[in-house]
Amino acid sequence: MGALKGKHVVVVGGSRGVGRVIVEAAIAAGARVLAVARGQHWSECSVNSRFIPAKLAAPTG
């Protein structure tokens, strides 16, 4: 398998651009990947992964 087999990888901005490439490469290398994205682009990802969208709000107080 890959060099990252059994490792966990967190990618911020993982739904497009460089972040998406990192997600795909980490999955191909055998890692379990958590990709964080704040836009709707996560739904366009073709990789076999699970994205959980989060709504970010400005801090109050």
C-alpha positions in Angstrom: 0.0 0.0 0.0 1.0 3.6 0.5 3.5 5.4 2.7 0.6 6.8 4.9 -1.2 3.5 5.5 -2.8 3.7 9.0 -2.1 7.4 9.4 -4.6 10.1 10.0 -4.4 13.3 7.9 -6.4 16.6 8.5 -6.5 19.0 5.5 -7.9 22.5 5.9 -9.3 23.8 2.7 -9.6 20.3 1.3 -12.4 20.7 -1.2 -10.5 22.4 -4.1 -7.2 23.6 -5.3 -4.0 22.5 -3.6 -6.0 21.2 -0.6 -8.0 18.9 -2.8 -4.9 17.5 -4.4 -3.4 16.8 -1.0 -6.6 15.0 0.1 -6.5 12.8 -3.1 -2.8 12.1 -2.6 -3.2 11.2 1.0 -6.1 8.8 0.3 -4.1 7.2 -2.5 -1.2 6.8 0.0 -3.5 4.9 2.3 -4.3 7.6 4.9 -7.6 8.2 6.6 -8.4 11.8 5.7 -10.6 14.4 7.4 -11.0 17.3 5.0 -12.4 20.6 6.3 -14.1 23.1 3.9 -16.3 26.0 4.5 -17.8 26.5 1.0 -20.1 24.4 -1.1 -17.3 23.0 -3.2 -17.0 19.9 -1.0 -20.1 18.5 -2.8 -18.2 18.5 -6.1 -15.4 16.3 -4.9 -15.0 13.1 -6.8 -12.8 11.3 -4.3 -14.1 8.4 -2.3 -14.4 10.3 1.0 -16.8 11.8 3.4 -17.1 15.6 3.8 -19.0 17.1 6.6 -19.9 20.8 5.9 -19.7 23.2 8.8 -21.3 26.6 9.0 -18.8 29.1 10.4 -20.0 32.2 12.1 -18.2 35.3 13.3 -17.5 35.3 17.1 -20.0 37.3 19.2 -19.6 39.1 22.4 
